[in-house]
C-alpha cells in the first residue's frame, strides 16, 4: 500500500504551507533602512564576484545576519507572484588605531586625527540571490551617522523588496560588502508551492498547475501527477547543486494523469522534481523531497568516487554537495588500517566535483586519500595503485622540524610513530640505525617537504630478505623432504598395485570359453596385475600335475597378498554341485590341464571353514550364466557379473591402493573392449560342445 505524501512529509520534513502573506504593489524593487540609517538601491542588477578578504583600515560596516520573509507582489487582486524579502542586519567591526604619543605632535595633527573619527560610516552591501531558474545580484549603499558608530555594536538593518522566485524552488542568498572584510553570509530556504491556500488563490498559474505527490511503495518511490486527462505538462528530475551548474537527470513531456516509479537506489538528497503545464509563461513548481531521507544519503556516498588527476591532483565526484573532510594516509603492506598523516598534513574541507592538489613532491602507491563526514570514514582510495603498481614494503619516516633547526625522526607504524633510536621492540626501532644510514645515503624517496617537516619512504625489501633467508631455506628443505616422501609413498603404492598377484581358476568348458578367459587374463595384465592362469602354464601342468601346480600358485598368491578368482561357468557350476553332493567328478570328463577340478578339494574347505573372505573373488559372464546359478556357498565372497560390474571387479583385484574412480572407470572400459570380440565369438552358435555346455544347473543348492 503506497504511503501518502502526508506520511512521507513527516519523515522528510515539514510541508511548506503558508498561512498569510503580505501583499506589495508595483513591479519596482525598493530598499528601506531602520531609523537613523540612510540607504540607496542601485538601479539594475550587477555581476556578483566576491573578492578576497582584506583587513579593515578602521571601523567598518559588515553584515551579521540574514533574515527572509515571503511576500506576494501583486499586479491585481488575483494576479500575484511569490517574492522573497531579505533583511540584512549590520554591525560595526574594527577600531581606530591610537598612535603612540610622541614629542613633536602638535595640535594640527590631533585635529586631523579627530576628523575621521567623527565622520559617518558608509558601506556597499551586495545581495546575491540564486535559484533553479533565477540568478540576481543587487547593490545597497548604506550610511551610518557618526553618533551610531560604536565598534562591536549593531547599528540596525536594511530591507530589500524583493526577489521573485518560482514556486517550490530552493533558493540560496549570499550577503557581503565591497571590499570584503569577512566571509560572506549565506542562507538557504525552501519556498512553498501551490499547496498553500493563499498562494493557490492569489497566483493564477496555480489554477492550471499539475498536482504532484510523492509516495513510498516498498523499495520504490512513486511520483503521482493528478491532472485532468489529456492535459500536457512537463516533468524534470534534476540535481540541485549551488556550487556547480544544475544537472538535468531526466526530462519528459507527458499527458495526464501519470505515475512515474523511481528505484530507491536513484534517490540522492539533491534530487528535485519540477513540474509545469506546457503553456506559454507557465509557472514551474519544484520540490526537493529527499534532502533528509536516510536512503538518499546512503546512496550519495555509494555514488561518490575519488579520481586521480595527473600529476598530483584529485577530485571527489558526487551528484550532490557533501559535508566532508579529506586527508592523506599511509597504507602499509600487510592489511593494517591506513594511518592519517595528521600532522604534518592537516584535514581539508572537500568541495565535490572540484580539482584539488596534493602538497606532494612525488607520488607513492602506499599514499591514499581518506574522505570523512562527521568524523566517520566514508571513502578511501589508493589513487596511485593503478599507475605505480601494488603496495610496497616501505617504511614512512616523519621528520619534524622545531625551533633552532632541531630535527627529530620517527617511523610510522600501526602502534604509532616510533622514534628511530629508541628501545622499543618494533621493527622500526630494531632497524633504526640502518634506516638513518639509508636516509643519509639518499636511498629514501622524499614525498613532501614543508616548513614544519618532511616525509620520506624508505625501502625495506633488503632487510626482509636478510631476515627471512634462513626461514625460506628451511621451508624449501622441508618441502623437498615432504615431496620426496610423497614420491616414495606414491611409488610404493604403485609398486604394490603393480605387483599384486591374481590366480585365475576356471573350468575349460570349450575352446571358445578358453579364448574368452585368455582375453580376460591378457587384459588384466595391462592394468597391471600379475595373473596366473593354467592356459599359460601347460608345461608345468604336464610336469607336476594340476593339483601340485594349483597348490604352489595358491600359496604364492596368498603369501604375496593376492587374490584367487573363481570364474564361474556352466561347467564350473556343475563341478561344484558334484563336489557339494560328495560325488567325485568322473575321470576323463575334463582334460589333463583342467586345474579347476583339481582345485576344488582345497577351495571348498576354505569356504566351509569361513577362510574365504579377503582371499577369493567370484565372477561370471552374465551372458553365459545367470546370477542365481552360482551355489550359495560361494556367495560368502563378492560374486560379480561381467562386464557390467567390471569397475567393482577391478577394485576388488587391485585392493585399497588402487586408482581413483575416474581412472578405474577408464580401465574398466579398456578391459570391456578387450573382452567384446571373444565374448561375441563365444555367444555365436558352434558345433557340439563338451560336457556342461548346455547344462542348466538351476538356482544352486542352498
Buried (B, 14 or more C-beta within 10 A) or exposed (E): EBBEBEEBBEEBBEBBEBEEBEEBEEEEBEBEBBEEBEBEBEEEBBEBEBEEEEEBEBBBBBBBBBEBBBBBBBEEEEEBBBBBBBBBBBBBBBEEEEEEEEEEEEEEEEEEEEEEEEEEBEBBBBBBBBBBEBEBBBBBBBBBEEEBBEEEEBBBBBBBBBBBBBBBBBBBBBBBBBBBBBEBBBBEBBBBBBBBEBBBEBBBBBEBBBBBBBBBEEEBBBBBBEBEEEBEBBBBBBBBBBEEEBEEBEEEEBEBBBEBEBEBEBBBBBBBBBBBBEEEEBBBBBBBBBBEBEBBBBBBBEBBEBEBEEEBEBBBEBBBBBEBBBBBBBBBBEEEEBBBBEEBBEBEEBBBBEEBEBEBEBBBBBBBBBBBBEEEEBBBBBBBBEEBEEBBEBBBBBBBBEEEEEEBBBBBBEEEBBBBEEEBEBBBBEBBEBBBEBBEEEEBBBBBEEEEBBBBBBBBEEBEEEEEEEEEEEEEEEEEEEEEEEEEEEEEBEEBBEEBBBBBBBBBBBBBBBBBBBBBBBBBBEBEBBBBBBBBBEEBBEEBBBBEBBBBBBEBBBEEEBBBBBBBBBBBBBBBBBBBEEEEBEEEBBEEBBBBBBBBEEBBEBBEEEEBEEBBBBBBBBEBBBEEBBBEBBBBBBBBBBBEBBBBBBBBBBEEEBBEEEEBBEBBEBBBEBBEEBBEBBEEEEEEBBBBBEBEBEEBEE
